[in-house]
Amino acid sequence: MPDMNGVELATRARALRPDLPILLASGYAELPSGTELNLPRLGKPFFQDDLAAELSKILVAV
């Protein structure tokens, strides 16, 4: 994204919809902190089972 990173997008999205489930995925060696939103993070490359497990965690509350 040319104008913002994923954490900034998540912050703006949560401002509009506080209940929005968000999972950050990054190809960088250092995963983004998730800021004060305490967002779950997944490093690329990841296994399909890891993605499914993280999605299950965040969607169980929906």
C-alpha distances in whole Angstrom, upper triangle without the diagonal:
4,6,6,6,8,11,10,9,13,15,14,15,18,19,19,21,22,23,20,20,17,16,14,14,13,14,15,19,18,17,15,18,17,18,21,20,22,19,20,18,18,18,17,19,21,24,24,27,25,22,25,26,23,23,26,26,24,25,29,28,27
4,6,8,11,13,12,11,15,16,15,17,20,20,21,23,24,26,23,23,20,20,17,17,16,16,17,20,20,19,17,20,19,20,23,22,24,22,23,21,21,21,20,22,24,27,28,30,28,26,29,30,27,26,30,30,27,29,32,32,30
4,7,10,12,10,10,13,14,13,15,18,18,18,21,22,24,21,22,19,20,17,18,17,18,18,22,21,19,17,19,18,18,21,20,22,21,23,21,22,22,22,24,26,29,29,32,29,27,29,30,27,27,30,30,27,28,32,31,29
4,7,8,6,7,10,11,10,12,15,15,16,18,19,21,19,19,16,16,14,15,14,16,16,19,18,16,13,15,14,14,17,16,19,17,19,18,19,19,19,22,23,27,27,29,26,24,27,27,24,24,27,26,23,25,29,28,27
4,6,5,6,9,10,11,12,14,16,17,18,19,20,18,17,14,14,11,11,11,13,12,16,14,12,10,12,11,12,15,15,16,14,16,14,15,15,16,19,20,23,24,26,23,21,23,24,21,21,24,23,21,23,26,25,25
4,5,5,6,9,10,10,12,14,15,16,16,17,14,14,10,10,7,8,9,12,12,15,14,11,9,11,9,11,14,12,13,11,12,11,12,13,14,17,17,21,21,22,20,17,20,21,17,17,21,20,17,19,22,22,21
4,5,5,6,9,10,10,12,14,15,14,16,14,13,10,10,8,10,10,14,13,16,13,11,7,8,6,7,10,9,11,9,11,10,13,14,16,19,19,22,22,24,20,18,21,21,17,18,21,19,17,19,22,21,21
4,5,5,6,9,10,11,13,14,14,16,14,15,12,13,11,13,14,17,16,19,17,14,11,12,9,9,11,11,13,12,15,14,17,18,19,22,22,25,26,27,24,22,24,24,20,20,23,22,19,21,24,23,22
4,5,5,6,9,10,11,12,13,15,12,13,10,12,10,13,14,17,17,20,18,16,13,14,11,12,13,12,14,12,14,14,16,18,19,21,22,24,24,25,23,20,22,23,19,18,22,21,18,19,22,21,20
4,5,5,6,9,10,10,10,12,9,10,7,9,8,12,13,17,17,20,18,15,12,12,9,10,11,9,11,9,11,12,14,16,18,21,20,23,22,23,21,18,20,20,16,16,19,17,14,16,19,18,17
4,5,5,6,9,10,9,12,11,12,10,12,11,15,16,20,19,22,19,16,13,12,9,9,9,7,11,10,13,14,17,19,21,24,24,26,26,27,24,21,23,23,19,19,21,20,16,18,21,19,19
4,5,5,7,9,10,12,11,13,12,14,14,17,18,22,22,24,22,19,16,16,13,12,13,11,14,13,16,17,20,22,23,26,26,28,28,29,26,23,25,25,21,20,23,22,18,20,23,20,19
4,5,5,6,8,10,8,10,9,12,13,16,18,21,22,25,23,20,17,17,13,14,14,11,14,12,15,16,19,21,22,25,24,26,25,26,24,21,22,23,19,18,20,19,16,16,19,18,16
4,5,5,4,7,6,9,9,12,13,17,19,23,23,25,23,20,17,16,12,12,12,9,12,11,14,16,19,21,23,26,25,27,26,26,24,21,22,22,18,17,19,18,14,15,18,15,14
4,6,6,10,10,12,12,16,16,20,22,25,26,28,25,22,19,18,15,14,13,11,14,14,17,19,22,25,26,29,28,30,29,30,27,25,26,26,22,21,23,21,18,19,21,18,17
4,6,9,9,12,13,16,18,21,23,27,27,30,28,24,21,21,17,17,16,14,17,16,19,21,23,26,27,30,29,31,30,30,28,25,26,26,23,21,23,22,18,18,21,18,16
4,5,5,9,11,15,16,20,22,26,27,29,27,24,21,20,17,17,16,13,15,14,17,19,22,25,26,28,27,29,27,28,26,23,23,23,20,18,20,19,15,15,17,15,13
4,6,9,10,14,16,19,22,26,27,28,26,22,20,19,15,15,13,10,13,12,15,18,21,24,26,28,27,28,27,27,25,22,22,22,19,17,19,17,13,14,16,13,12
4,6,9,13,15,19,22,26,27,29,26,23,21,20,16,17,15,12,13,12,14,17,20,23,25,27,25,26,25,24,23,20,20,19,16,15,15,14,10,11,12,9,8
4,6,10,13,16,19,23,24,26,24,21,19,18,14,16,15,12,13,11,13,15,17,21,22,24,23,24,22,22,20,17,18,18,15,13,14,13,10,10,12,10,8
4,7,10,13,17,20,22,24,22,18,17,17,13,15,15,11,12,9,10,12,14,18,19,21,19,20,18,18,17,14,14,14,11,9,11,10,6,7,10,9,8
4,7,10,13,17,18,20,19,15,13,13,10,13,13,10,10,7,7,9,11,14,16,18,17,18,17,18,15,12,13,14,10,9,12,11,7,9,12,12,11
4,6,10,13,15,17,16,12,11,12,9,13,14,11,10,6,5,6,7,11,12,15,13,15,14,15,12,9,11,11,8,7,11,10,8,10,13,13,14
4,7,10,12,14,12,9,8,10,7,11,13,11,10,7,6,5,6,8,10,13,12,15,15,16,13,11,14,14,10,11,14,13,11,14,17,17,17
4,7,9,11,11,8,9,11,10,14,17,15,14,10,9,6,5,6,7,9,9,12,13,14,11,9,13,14,11,12,15,15,14,16,19,20,20
4,5,8,8,6,7,11,11,14,18,16,15,13,11,8,7,5,6,8,10,13,15,17,14,12,16,17,14,15,19,18,17,20,23,23,24
4,7,8,8,10,14,14,17,21,20,19,16,15,11,9,6,5,7,10,13,15,17,15,14,18,19,16,18,21,21,20,23,26,27,27
4,5,6,8,12,14,16,20,20,18,16,15,12,10,7,8,10,12,16,18,20,17,17,21,21,18,20,23,23,22,25,27,28,29
4,6,9,12,15,17,20,21,19,17,16,12,11,8,9,10,13,16,19,20,17,18,21,21,19,21,24,23,23,26,28,29,30
4,6,9,12,14,17,18,16,15,14,11,11,8,11,13,14,18,20,21,18,18,22,21,18,21,24,22,22,25,27,27,29
4,6,8,11,14,14,13,11,10,7,8,6,9,12,13,16,18,19,15,15,19,18,15,17,20,19,18,21,23,24,25
4,6,8,11,12,11,9,10,8,9,9,12,15,15,19,20,21,18,17,20,19,16,18,21,19,18,21,23,23,24
4,5,8,9,8,8,9,8,11,12,15,18,18,21,22,22,19,18,21,20,16,18,21,18,17,21,22,22,23
4,7,6,5,5,7,7,11,12,15,18,18,21,21,22,18,17,19,18,14,16,18,16,14,18,20,19,20
4,5,6,7,10,11,14,16,19,22,21,24,25,25,22,21,23,22,18,19,21,19,17,20,22,20,21
4,5,8,12,13,17,19,22,25,24,27,27,27,23,22,24,22,19,20,22,19,17,20,21,19,20
4,5,9,11,15,18,21,23,22,25,25,24,21,20,21,20,16,17,19,16,13,16,18,16,17
4,7,9,13,16,19,21,20,22,23,22,18,18,19,17,14,15,17,14,12,15,17,15,17
4,6,10,13,16,18,17,19,19,19,16,14,16,15,11,12,14,11,9,13,15,14,15
4,7,10,13,16,14,16,16,15,12,11,13,11,8,9,12,9,8,12,14,13,15
4,7,10,12,11,13,14,14,11,10,13,12,8,11,13,12,11,14,16,17,18
4,7,9,7,10,11,12,8,8,11,11,8,10,13,12,12,15,17,19,20
4,6,6,10,12,13,10,10,14,13,11,14,17,16,16,19,21,22,23
3,5,9,11,13,11,10,14,15,13,15,18,18,18,20,23,25,25
4,7,10,12,10,10,14,15,14,16,19,19,20,22,24,26,26
4,7,8,7,7,10,11,11,13,15,16,17,19,21,23,24
4,5,5,7,9,10,11,13,14,16,17,18,20,23,24
4,5,5,6,9,10,11,12,14,16,16,18,21,21
4,5,5,6,9,10,10,12,15,15,16,19,20
4,5,5,6,9,10,11,13,14,16,18,19
4,5,5,6,9,10,11,12,14,17,17
4,6,5,6,9,10,10,12,15,15
4,5,5,6,9,10,11,14,15
4,5,5,6,9,10,12,14
4,5,5,6,8,11,11
4,6,5,6,9,10
4,6,6,8,10
4,6,6,8
4,5,5
4,6
4
